Amino acid sequence: MLQFQSVTKRDAARLRKYYQSCNYGLCEYTVGVKLMWRNTLRPAWTEAAGCLVVRNEIDGQVVFDYPVPGPEGDEDAALEAIETYCLEQGIPPVISVVPECKAPHLLARYPYAQVSNVRTWRDYVYYREDLQFFTGRRYSGQRNHINKFRAGWPEAHFRSLTAADEPAIEQFWTDYEAEFPKGDNAKARSELALAKKMLRLVGKPWFMTGGFFDGDKLIGLSMTEKCGDTLIIHIEKALYSYTGVYPALVQAVADAFGEGCRWINREDDAADRGLRTSKLQYGPAELAPKYRFEPQNELIRHVKAIPVLKTDRLTLSALTEADIPAYNALVLDGERNRWWGYDDVGGLGGPVTETSFFDVARRDFENRQAVNFAVRLDGQLIGEAVLYRFDCRGGAELGCRIDAAHAGHGYGTEAFAAVADWALYKVHLSRVVAKCYKENTASYKMLSSCMRKNGQDETFFYFEKLV
């Protein structure tokens, strides 16, 4: 299973191996955003199938970036690793900030998914030449502002910043705060504090940072990161008292750092009215969407209540409170359940009560994580069949156990086949899988009679049934 570690400055070089050639074009696929917003996004990373996999925690929910492949990366295998991790953790595999170029792939991968694309978080993406030259009638306003800036401060010049410029940067923040236009805005002040922290990384090879100087005075600065064919601007700050400095800064950054890039990304506006107005005035080529995919399993879409299934000899239906004594006896039969493959008692995470196992089964269905069928003979509970581990890609796992007193009569095979058919033709799954311990001869024969063998490892034989 995937093992994640929190993103820190020490990880920047490793992440840049993936981001430097990434053409997703979104600001989240950068070292800058992961470091600047790590207290908000809580990013953690690992590598899988030659891809960078990043897990974030936003407002208490775990979401994943779309995998970023290296030279030999396998995106599908990395997505499968994310899905397996989520199955083991009991959480949905939410893939967030998905670039437009990858959305069709996820639409094909997941039969059902809630997809969102919120305007607030779309990145402002510009043609590099537009910001570098500001040609054409639509940029007459920007050119006028730049001309005013040049006329007022003809000696102003732009150059790269290095660690040696730390005193000038510190003085800049003092000057900037003295005329900060959003001094009473907590959100803006928080962002300013983060920008200050990021500028301590000037000189690191991951970023290109430049500043405008009026003599020895730093009057504007910008921190950027190049990812594939996009230059992403993480920070733009300038002294408002220098009229026209902002468009002059944008133009200088595009000219100094944009070589080899087709696009410049100035990130989202976070629903800030002033930022939105300003960014739109620069004529973006597009507002790059960031899709959020929340895959859903078939139970959510197709099963409102546990149905009653009939076979020649059996009835399969939902557990009831009247079943609790028989169900507890089934679950607590340690000798039989050594072949079950799951520790029901350990899985509770707490002490066993009379209704513990019944409550778990009921809760799992309410959350549409599993369906527990009571297997009944003449109305008496003699076992259960459980459809669970929905992978959000049209597959689920099926397990069945029968009470020892009724073993050896084919009831397990009968119940198993009934639930498998229901899953494939009523729940609309495309694949049902199962496994059994290699030593469990009875289960092996049962599964072989109604499914196709699909591999093995040191512990299990694996089976599947497809439509």
HELIX and SHEET records of a PDB file:
HELIX    1   1 LYS A    9  ASP A   11  5                                   3    
HELIX    2   2 ALA A   12  TYR A   19  1                                   8    
HELIX    3   3 VAL A   31  MET A   36  1                                   6    
HELIX    4   4 ARG A   38  LEU A   41  1                                   4    
HELIX    5   5 GLU A   75  GLN A   89  1                                  15    
HELIX    6   6 GLU A  100  LYS A  102  5                                   3    
HELIX    7   7 ALA A  103  ARG A  109  1                                   7    
HELIX    8   8 ARG A  119  TRP A  121  5                                   3    
HELIX    9   9 ARG A  128  PHE A  133  1                                   6    
HELIX   10  10 ARG A  137  TYR A  139  5                                   3    
HELIX   11  11 SER A  140  GLY A  152  1                                  13    
HELIX   12  12 ALA A  163  ASP A  165  5                                   3    
HELIX   13  13 GLU A  166  ALA A  178  1                                  13    
HELIX   14  14 ALA A  186  LEU A  199  1                                  14    
HELIX   15  15 VAL A  245  PHE A  257  1                                  13    
HELIX   16  16 ARG A  273  GLN A  281  1                                   9    
HELIX   17  17 GLU A  298  HIS A  302  1                                   5    
HELIX   18  18 GLU A  321  ASP A  323  5                                   3    
HELIX   19  19 ILE A  324  VAL A  331  1                                   8    
HELIX   20  20 GLY A  334  ASN A  337  1                                   4    
HELIX   21  21 ASP A  344  LEU A  348  1                                   5    
HELIX   22  22 SER A  356  GLU A  366  1                                  11    
HELIX   23  23 ALA A  404  HIS A  406  5                                   3    
HELIX   24  24 TYR A  411  TYR A  425  1                                  15    
HELIX   25  25 THR A  441  CYS A  450  1                                  10    
SHEET    1   A 7 GLN A   5  SER A   6  0                                        
SHEET    2   A 7 ALA A  44  ALA A  48 -1                                        
SHEET    3   A 7 CYS A  51  ILE A  58 -1                                        
SHEET    4   A 7 GLN A  61  ASP A  65 -1                                        
SHEET    5   A 7 ILE A  95  VAL A  98  1                                        
SHEET    6   A 7 TYR A 291  PRO A 295 -1                                        
SHEET    7   A 7 ALA A 113  SER A 116 -1                                        
SHEET    1   B 4 GLN A   5  SER A   6  0                                        
SHEET    2   B 4 ALA A  44  ALA A  48 -1                                        
SHEET    3   B 4 CYS A  51  ILE A  58 -1                                        
SHEET    4   B 4 VAL A  68  PRO A  69 -1                                        
SHEET    1   C 7 HIS A 157  SER A 160  0                                        
SHEET    2   C 7 MET A 208  ASP A 214 -1                                        
SHEET    3   C 7 LYS A 217  CYS A 227 -1                                        
SHEET    4   C 7 THR A 230  ALA A 238 -1                                        
SHEET    5   C 7 TRP A 263  ASN A 265  1                                        
SHEET    6   C 7 ASP A 123  TYR A 127 -1                                        
SHEET    7   C 7 GLU A 286  ALA A 288 -1                                        
SHEET    1   D 8 LEU A 309  LYS A 310  0                                        
SHEET    2   D 8 THR A 315  ALA A 318 -1                                        
SHEET    3   D 8 VAL A 371  LEU A 377 -1                                        
SHEET    4   D 8 GLN A 380  TYR A 388 -1                                        
SHEET    5   D 8 GLY A 395  ILE A 402 -1                                        
SHEET    6   D 8 ARG A 431  TYR A 437  1                                        
SHEET    7   D 8 PHE A 460  LEU A 466 -1                                        
SHEET    8   D 8 ARG A 452  GLN A 456 -1                                        
END                                                                             
